[in-house]
Amino acid sequence: MGDTKQNLLEAFAGESQANRKYLAFAEQADKEGHPQAARLFRAAAAAETVHAHAHLRAMGGIGNTAENLKEAISGETHEFKEMYPGMIETAASESNKSALRSFENANAVEAIHARLYQDLLDNLEGAKSVDYYVCNVCGNTVESAAPETCPICGAKASAFVKTD
């Protein structure tokens, strides 16, 4: 891999992480009653997204929808089959309950994402319009309606948010 390609990969990862971190910082600022700090964090997060998308385009990382679905399936499958199991094992062996819960929740949800992507890829041209709901506690992603209780973390239906 050339230096520029490696630089693009690193820049994409850094910008993506900054986006997520700044959104979390904005949420915390809102909770603490600092709306101006929250607005600035959200603005910077939006800018980081612009940068990340530009880097992804520059490295040819965006294909057609079918290719993108296949890429998403591959990534999600890697996470729940290869990445998270080792992390879960390490967190358990270190008795880090917070990390263990975070890894276990993510692992369960990544398998769901892989299935949702595969289902859509299998019927891309005939796909029906459905809404998706995401649990704000564990990230569980469901179609059509929020369940009364999240099967992954036990949160109530009110923890689910409909996405655009």
C-alpha atoms as an extended CHARMM CRD file, in Angstrom:
* protein
*
       164  EXT
         1         1  MET       CA              0.0000000000        0.0000000000        0.0000000000  PROA      1               0.0000000000
         2         2  GLY       CA              1.3360000000        3.4210000000       -0.9110000000  PROA      2               0.0000000000
         3         3  ASP       CA              1.9390000000        6.1330000000        1.6490000000  PROA      3               0.0000000000
         4         4  THR       CA             -0.9640000000        8.2480000000        0.3760000000  PROA      4               0.0000000000
         5         5  LYS       CA             -3.4170000000        5.3410000000        0.6450000000  PROA      5               0.0000000000
         6         6  GLN       CA             -2.2130000000        4.6420000000        4.1960000000  PROA      6               0.0000000000
         7         7  ASN       CA             -2.5010000000        8.3410000000        5.0290000000  PROA      7               0.0000000000
         8         8  LEU       CA             -6.0540000000        8.4120000000        3.6720000000  PROA      8               0.0000000000
         9         9  LEU       CA             -6.9750000000        5.3700000000        5.7820000000  PROA      9               0.0000000000
        10        10  GLU       CA             -5.5060000000        6.9720000000        8.9150000000  PROA      10              0.0000000000
        11        11  ALA       CA             -7.1210000000       10.3380000000        8.1940000000  PROA      11              0.0000000000
        12        12  PHE       CA            -10.4970000000        8.6930000000        7.5640000000  PROA      12              0.0000000000
        13        13  ALA       CA            -10.2650000000        6.8080000000       10.8640000000  PROA      13              0.0000000000
        14        14  GLY       CA             -9.1970000000        9.9150000000       12.7760000000  PROA      14              0.0000000000
        15        15  GLU       CA            -11.9040000000       12.1430000000       11.3140000000  PROA      15              0.0000000000
        16        16  SER       CA            -14.5430000000        9.4590000000       11.9040000000  PROA      16              0.0000000000
        17        17  GLN       CA            -13.5090000000        9.0620000000       15.5300000000  PROA      17              0.0000000000
        18        18  ALA       CA            -13.4560000000       12.8210000000       16.0510000000  PROA      18              0.0000000000
        19        19  ASN       CA            -17.0130000000       13.0600000000       14.7070000000  PROA      19              0.0000000000
        20        20  ARG       CA            -18.3170000000       10.4810000000       17.1630000000  PROA      20              0.0000000000
        21        21  LYS       CA            -16.3270000000       11.9110000000       20.0770000000  PROA      21              0.0000000000
        22        22  TYR       CA            -17.5450000000       15.4560000000       19.4250000000  PROA      22              0.0000000000
        23        23  LEU       CA            -21.1620000000       14.2970000000       19.2360000000  PROA      23              0.0000000000
        24        24  ALA       CA            -20.7290000000       12.5970000000       22.6130000000  PROA      24              0.0000000000
        25        25  PHE       CA            -19.1380000000       15.7900000000       23.9550000000  PROA      25              0.0000000000
        26        26  ALA       CA            -22.1160000000       17.7990000000       22.6300000000  PROA      26              0.0000000000
        27        27  GLU       CA            -24.5440000000       15.5020000000       24.4180000000  PROA      27              0.0000000000
        28        28  GLN       CA            -22.6160000000       15.9620000000       27.6640000000  PROA      28              0.0000000000
        29        29  ALA       CA            -22.5090000000       19.7340000000       27.2190000000  PROA      29              0.0000000000
        30        30  ASP       CA            -26.2910000000       19.7510000000       26.7020000000  PROA      30              0.0000000000
        31        31  LYS       CA            -26.7690000000       17.7220000000       29.8980000000  PROA      31              0.0000000000
        32        32  GLU       CA            -24.6040000000       20.1910000000       31.8140000000  PROA      32              0.0000000000
        33        33  GLY       CA            -26.5120000000       23.2100000000       30.4570000000  PROA      33              0.0000000000
        34        34  HSD       CA            -23.8290000000       24.5070000000       28.0910000000  PROA      34              0.0000000000
        35        35  PRO       CA            -25.7360000000       24.8990000000       24.8110000000  PROA      35              0.0000000000
        36        36  GLN       CA            -23.0680000000       27.0090000000       23.0990000000  PROA      36              0.0000000000
        37        37  ALA       CA            -20.4110000000       24.3590000000       23.7310000000  PROA      37              0.0000000000
        38        38  ALA       CA            -22.8430000000       21.7170000000       22.4640000000  PROA      38              0.0000000000
        39        39  ARG       CA            -23.4740000000       23.6930000000       19.2580000000  PROA      39              0.0000000000
        40        40  LEU       CA            -19.7400000000       24.1100000000       18.6470000000  PROA      40              0.0000000000
        41        41  PHE       CA            -19.0970000000       20.3960000000       19.2200000000  PROA      41              0.0000000000
        42        42  ARG       CA            -21.9070000000       19.5260000000       16.7650000000  PROA      42              0.0000000000
        43        43  ALA       CA            -20.5520000000       21.9800000000       14.1820000000  PROA      43              0.0000000000
        44        44  ALA       CA            -17.0600000000       20.5250000000       14.4610000000  PROA      44              0.0000000000
        45        45  ALA       CA            -18.5210000000       17.0040000000       14.2560000000  PROA      45              0.0000000000
        46        46  ALA       CA            -20.2720000000       17.9400000000       11.0140000000  PROA      46              0.0000000000
        47        47  ALA       CA            -17.0040000000       19.3020000000        9.6210000000  PROA      47              0.0000000000
        48        48  GLU       CA            -15.1900000000       16.0970000000       10.5840000000  PROA      48              0.0000000000
        49        49  THR       CA            -17.8410000000       14.1600000000        8.6410000000  PROA      49              0.0000000000
        50        50  VAL       CA            -17.1330000000       16.2970000000        5.5670000000  PROA      50              0.0000000000
        51        51  HSD       CA            -13.4320000000       15.4830000000        5.9230000000  PROA      51              0.0000000000
        52        52  ALA       CA            -14.0370000000       11.7570000000        6.4760000000  PROA      52              0.0000000000
        53        53  HSD       CA            -16.2990000000       11.4970000000        3.4220000000  PROA      53              0.0000000000
        54        54  ALA       CA            -13.7520000000       13.3410000000        1.2790000000  PROA      54              0.0000000000
        55        55  HSD       CA            -10.9960000000       10.9490000000        2.3940000000  PROA      55              0.0000000000
        56        56  LEU       CA            -13.2110000000        7.9220000000        1.7390000000  PROA      56              0.0000000000
        57        57  ARG       CA            -14.0270000000        9.1830000000       -1.7620000000  PROA      57              0.0000000000
        58        58  ALA       CA            -10.3540000000        9.9260000000       -2.4550000000  PROA      58              0.0000000000
        59        59  MET       CA             -9.4020000000        6.3410000000       -1.6610000000  PROA      59              0.0000000000
        60        60  GLY       CA            -12.2080000000        4.9320000000       -3.8020000000  PROA      60              0.0000000000
        61        61  GLY       CA            -14.0580000000        3.5940000000       -0.7860000000  PROA      61              0.0000000000
        62        62  ILE       CA            -17.5810000000        4.2620000000       -2.0220000000  PROA      62              0.0000000000
        63        63  GLY       CA            -19.0440000000        1.9310000000       -4.6320000000  PROA      63              0.0000000000
        64        64  ASN       CA            -22.5400000000        1.3610000000       -5.9090000000  PROA      64              0.0000000000
        65        65  THR       CA            -25.2160000000        0.3700000000       -3.3870000000  PROA      65              0.0000000000
        66        66  ALA       CA            -24.7930000000       -3.3850000000       -3.8970000000  PROA      66              0.0000000000
        67        67  GLU       CA            -21.0190000000       -3.0730000000       -3.4600000000  PROA      67              0.0000000000
        68        68  ASN       CA            -21.5010000000       -0.8900000000       -0.3910000000  PROA      68              0.0000000000
        69        69  LEU       CA            -23.9120000000       -3.4190000000        1.1300000000  PROA      69              0.0000000000
        70        70  LYS       CA            -21.3720000000       -6.2020000000        0.5500000000  PROA      70              0.0000000000
        71        71  GLU       CA            -18.6720000000       -4.0760000000        2.1880000000  PROA      71              0.0000000000
        72        72  ALA       CA            -20.9610000000       -3.3940000000        5.1460000000  PROA      72              0.0000000000
        73        73  ILE       CA            -21.7810000000       -7.1080000000        5.5140000000  PROA      73              0.0000000000
        74        74  SER       CA            -18.0770000000       -7.9250000000        5.4750000000  PROA      74              0.0000000000
        75        75  GLY       CA            -17.2510000000       -5.3010000000        8.0890000000  PROA      75              0.0000000000
        76        76  GLU       CA            -20.0950000000       -6.2000000000       10.4340000000  PROA      76              0.0000000000
        77        77  THR       CA            -19.3540000000       -9.9230000000       10.0960000000  PROA      77              0.0000000000
        78        78  HSD       CA            -15.6780000000       -9.3250000000       10.9060000000  PROA      78              0.0000000000
        79        79  GLU       CA            -16.6890000000       -7.4120000000       14.0140000000  PROA      79              0.0000000000
        80        80  PHE       CA            -19.0430000000      -10.0040000000       15.4850000000  PROA      80              0.0000000000
        81        81  LYS       CA            -17.0640000000      -13.0850000000       14.4450000000  PROA      81              0.0000000000
        82        82  GLU       CA            -13.4680000000      -11.9480000000       14.8810000000  PROA      82              0.0000000000
        83        83  MET       CA            -13.0460000000       -8.5820000000       16.5870000000  PROA      83              0.0000000000
        84        84  TYR       CA            -15.4770000000       -8.5160000000       19.5110000000  PROA      84              0.0000000000
        85        85  PRO       CA            -15.0990000000      -12.1110000000       20.7690000000  PROA      85              0.0000000000
        86        86  GLY       CA            -11.4750000000      -11.4770000000       21.7470000000  PROA      86              0.0000000000
        87        87  MET       CA            -12.3480000000       -8.1420000000       23.2940000000  PROA      87              0.0000000000
        88        88  ILE       CA            -15.1500000000       -9.7900000000       25.2830000000  PROA      88              0.0000000000
        89        89  GLU       CA            -12.7640000000      -12.4500000000       26.5270000000  PROA      89              0.0000000000
        90        90  THR       CA            -10.1780000000       -9.8760000000       27.5960000000  PROA      90              0.0000000000
        91        91  ALA       CA            -12.7150000000       -7.6530000000       29.3730000000  PROA      91              0.0000000000
        92        92  ALA       CA            -14.1190000000      -10.6930000000       31.2020000000  PROA      92              0.0000000000
        93        93  SER       CA            -10.6630000000      -11.8630000000       32.2580000000  PROA      93              0.0000000000
        94        94  GLU       CA             -9.8940000000       -8.3690000000       33.5660000000  PROA      94              0.0000000000
        95        95  SER       CA            -13.3070000000       -8.1510000000       35.3040000000  PROA      95              0.0000000000
        96        96  ASN       CA            -14.0530000000       -4.8990000000       33.4800000000  PROA      96              0.0000000000
        97        97  LYS       CA            -17.8510000000       -5.0960000000       33.6190000000  PROA      97              0.0000000000
        98        98  SER       CA            -18.4810000000       -1.8030000000       31.8240000000  PROA      98              0.0000000000
        99        99  ALA       CA            -16.2780000000       -2.7320000000       28.8650000000  PROA      99              0.0000000000
       100       100  LEU       CA            -17.6790000000       -6.2750000000       28.8520000000  PROA      100             0.0000000000
       101       101  ARG       CA            -21.2710000000       -4.9900000000       28.6200000000  PROA      101             0.0000000000
       102       102  SER       CA            -20.2670000000       -2.5130000000       25.8910000000  PROA      102             0.0000000000
       103       103  PHE       CA            -18.4930000000       -5.1970000000       23.8350000000  PROA      103             0.0000000000
       104       104  GLU       CA            -21.2630000000       -7.7930000000       24.3100000000  PROA      104             0.0000000000
       105       105  ASN       CA            -23.9640000000       -5.3210000000       23.2700000000  PROA      105             0.0000000000
       106       106  ALA       CA            -21.9980000000       -4.2130000000       20.2130000000  PROA      106             0.0000000000
       107       107  ASN       CA            -21.2240000000       -7.8120000000       19.2550000000  PROA      107             0.0000000000
       108       108  ALA       CA            -24.8860000000       -8.8020000000       19.3550000000  PROA      108             0.0000000000
       109       109  VAL       CA            -25.9320000000       -5.7610000000       17.3340000000  PROA      109             0.0000000000
       110       110  GLU       CA            -23.2320000000       -6.1930000000       14.6620000000  PROA      110             0.0000000000
       111       111  ALA       CA            -24.6880000000       -9.6320000000       13.8720000000  PROA      111             0.0000000000
       112       112  ILE       CA            -28.0970000000       -8.0010000000       13.4630000000  PROA      112             0.0000000000
       113       113  HSD       CA            -26.6320000000       -5.3470000000       11.1710000000  PROA      113             0.0000000000
       114       114  ALA       CA            -24.9820000000       -7.9930000000        8.9990000000  PROA      114             0.0000000000
       115       115  ARG       CA            -28.3240000000       -9.7950000000        8.6740000000  PROA      115             0.0000000000
       116       116  LEU       CA            -30.2330000000       -6.5920000000        7.8800000000  PROA      116             0.0000000000
       117       117  TYR       CA            -27.6820000000       -5.6510000000        5.2110000000  PROA      117             0.0000000000
       118       118  GLN       CA            -27.7760000000       -9.1550000000        3.7270000000  PROA      118             0.0000000000
       119       119  ASP       CA            -31.5770000000       -9.2000000000        3.6580000000  PROA      119             0.0000000000
       120       120  LEU       CA            -31.6050000000       -5.8670000000        1.8380000000  PROA      120             0.0000000000
       121       121  LEU       CA            -28.8960000000       -6.9460000000       -0.6090000000  PROA      121             0.0000000000
       122       122  ASP       CA            -30.8560000000      -10.1220000000       -1.3730000000  PROA      122             0.0000000000
       123       123  ASN       CA            -33.8950000000       -8.0520000000       -2.3480000000  PROA      123             0.0000000000
       124       124  LEU       CA            -32.3780000000       -4.6960000000       -3.2640000000  PROA      124             0.0000000000
       125       125  GLU       CA            -34.4970000000       -4.0310000000       -6.3440000000  PROA      125             0.0000000000
       126       126  GLY       CA            -37.7560000000       -5.1300000000       -4.7050000000  PROA      126             0.0000000000
       127       127  ALA       CA            -37.0870000000       -3.7180000000       -1.2500000000  PROA      127             0.0000000000
       128       128  LYS       CA            -40.1250000000       -2.4290000000        0.5760000000  PROA      128             0.0000000000
       129       129  SER       CA            -39.9400000000        0.7470000000        2.6070000000  PROA      129             0.0000000000
       130       130  VAL       CA            -39.5820000000        0.0050000000        6.3200000000  PROA      130             0.0000000000
       131       131  ASP       CA            -38.6310000000        2.1720000000        9.2460000000  PROA      131             0.0000000000
       132       132  TYR       CA            -35.6740000000        1.3730000000       11.4790000000  PROA      132             0.0000000000
       133       133  TYR       CA            -35.5240000000        1.9390000000       15.2090000000  PROA      133             0.0000000000
       134       134  VAL       CA            -32.2880000000        2.0510000000       17.2450000000  PROA      134             0.0000000000
       135       135  CYS       CA            -32.0150000000        1.3940000000       20.9770000000  PROA      135             0.0000000000
       136       136  ASN       CA            -30.1950000000        4.2820000000       22.6390000000  PROA      136             0.0000000000
       137       137  VAL       CA            -28.8380000000        1.9290000000       25.2970000000  PROA      137             0.0000000000
       138       138  CYS       CA            -27.2380000000       -0.8760000000       23.2750000000  PROA      138             0.0000000000
       139       139  GLY       CA            -27.6490000000        0.1010000000       19.6240000000  PROA      139             0.0000000000
       140       140  ASN       CA            -30.0140000000       -2.7440000000       18.7590000000  PROA      140             0.0000000000
       141       141  THR       CA            -31.4950000000       -2.0200000000       15.3600000000  PROA      141             0.0000000000
       142       142  VAL       CA            -34.9730000000       -3.2860000000       14.4730000000  PROA      142             0.0000000000
       143       143  GLU       CA            -37.3480000000       -2.9450000000       11.5640000000  PROA      143             0.0000000000
       144       144  SER       CA            -40.8830000000       -1.5420000000       11.5300000000  PROA      144             0.0000000000
       145       145  ALA       CA            -41.4760000000       -0.8470000000       15.2360000000  PROA      145             0.0000000000
       146       146  ALA       CA            -39.6870000000       -0.7380000000       18.5510000000  PROA      146             0.0000000000
       147       147  PRO       CA            -40.1790000000       -3.8430000000       20.6840000000  PROA      147             0.0000000000
       148       148  GLU       CA            -41.7470000000       -3.4580000000       24.1380000000  PROA      148             0.0000000000
       149       149  THR       CA            -38.4460000000       -4.5840000000       25.6310000000  PROA      149             0.0000000000
       150       150  CYS       CA            -35.0630000000       -4.6900000000       23.9100000000  PROA      150             0.0000000000
       151       151  PRO       CA            -34.0250000000       -8.3360000000       23.5880000000  PROA      151             0.0000000000
       152       152  ILE       CA            -30.3610000000       -7.3730000000       23.9540000000  PROA      152             0.0000000000
       153       153  CYS       CA            -30.2500000000       -4.9820000000       26.9090000000  PROA      153             0.0000000000
       154       154  GLY       CA            -33.7670000000       -5.0400000000       28.3530000000  PROA      154             0.0000000000
       155       155  ALA       CA            -34.4710000000       -1.3420000000       27.7310000000  PROA      155             0.0000000000
       156       156  LYS       CA            -38.0770000000       -0.2530000000       27.3220000000  PROA      156             0.0000000000
       157       157  ALA       CA            -39.5680000000        0.7070000000       23.9420000000  PROA      157             0.0000000000
       158       158  SER       CA            -39.1080000000        4.3810000000       24.8390000000  PROA      158             0.0000000000
       159       159  ALA       CA            -35.3220000000        3.8900000000       24.4910000000  PROA      159             0.0000000000
       160       160  PHE       CA            -35.7460000000        3.2480000000       20.7670000000  PROA      160             0.0000000000
       161       161  VAL       CA            -35.4910000000        6.1440000000       18.3240000000  PROA      161             0.0000000000
       162       162  LYS       CA            -36.7990000000        6.0590000000       14.7610000000  PROA      162             0.0000000000
       163       163  THR       CA            -34.0570000000        6.9060000000       12.2690000000  PROA      163             0.0000000000
       164       164  ASP       CA            -34.3630000000        8.8410000000        9.0310000000  PROA      164             0.0000000000
